[in-house]
Amino acid sequence: MKIVDANTDLCANHSEAYSKVKGAYSLWFAAYGNLTHEDFLKRLVVLPETGDRAREVVRFLIHNPERWK
């Protein structure tokens, strides 16, 4: 079991959440049209359906936008 993902520098749980958040962006972009990463993250962080790890990743990306690869 790997502790840190080499591509994201995140633990396995947060790396999985990061991948899911990134994957969801394309779906949201298709649904909402011209949606920036910043707007997407701001919307996602307040949804009650957003899981704890995903919310932590979203907050991290809001404060570290350069990490959106």
ABEGO torsion letter per residue (X at the ends): XBABBAAAGBBAAAAAAAAAAAAAAAAAAAAAEBBBAAAAAAAAAABAABBAAAAAAAAAAAABAAABX
